[in-house]
Structure formats: C-alpha cells, structure tokens
Amino acid sequence: MREFSKPQEARAIEARARAHSCGVRVAVVVEARRYCTPARSEPGTTYTIARTPVGWACSCLGYFHTGVCKHLGAVERRAEREGWAFGQIAPLARVACYMPLDPPTPDPEPDPEPPTPAGGAARPRSLDEYRARGAA
Ligand SMILES: [Zn+2]
C-alpha cells in the first residue's frame, strides 16, 4: 500500500481547489452516479468519473497514481452546488475490481432500411395501365 505524505482529506481538498482554478467541467452521464470530462492532456480522450460501491473513482492517470484528482474534485463541487451527497472518494486499494469505469460500448442499433420495391415503380393496377406503360 502506497503512503502519501499528506492525508487523503487534504489531497481531496487540494483537488477541489485545482478543479476550480483549472475550470474543470464535468458533464452528466447519469445524475449523481456517472460523469465525463474531456482530457486536456490527450485531445479526443474522455475521462469517466463514476460512483462505485466503494466510492467515487476516475479513469484518469492522476487518480490511478494518487487516489484523487481534479475531476473528482469537480464532481464534488457540483454535488455541493446541486445539493446531493457526494459521499466519499473510493480508496485505490478497494476500487480495482470496479475498473475499468468505462462501460463496454453497446452495439449501435441497426437502422432497419425500409424495403424498397424493385424498380421503384408501383405495380400497374390494370391490364390497360400495363399496356399504356409498355407503349410509352
Ligand atoms: Zn480524474
């Protein structure tokens, strides 16, 4: 188990301050349960912040290395603003079995193409119409 010079609480408070000073924004995926935020260091990448049974966890490297990050800080701040209980940040030692946080992407629903009639034209309704078309 890794030891930090500062207690977890102090680092969580620092993370909140960092979230504020960096202007970290998190988007709701599931209210009070799952959020996402664009990664600044890797454009195109998104981090997931999710509530596991042992507490909140983030998919970024900062969380993996230190057990806290500014994204979690941003969610905590948001919880405060929105008036729901944030609870706790998941201890790294217990969160491993809930990783990865990113859910497997579901297969997109196939868009059923409506069957198009062969040739595109409606069937002639009468023998006369059939002959008229043939003559044209
Ligand atoms: Zn993070």
Boltz pocket constraint, residues with backbone or C-beta under 6 A from the ligand:
constraints:
  - pocket:
      binder: B
      contacts: [[A, 47], [A, 58], [A, 59], [A, 60], [A, 61], [A, 62], [A, 63], [A, 69], [A, 70], [A, 71], [A, 72]]
      max_distance: 6.0
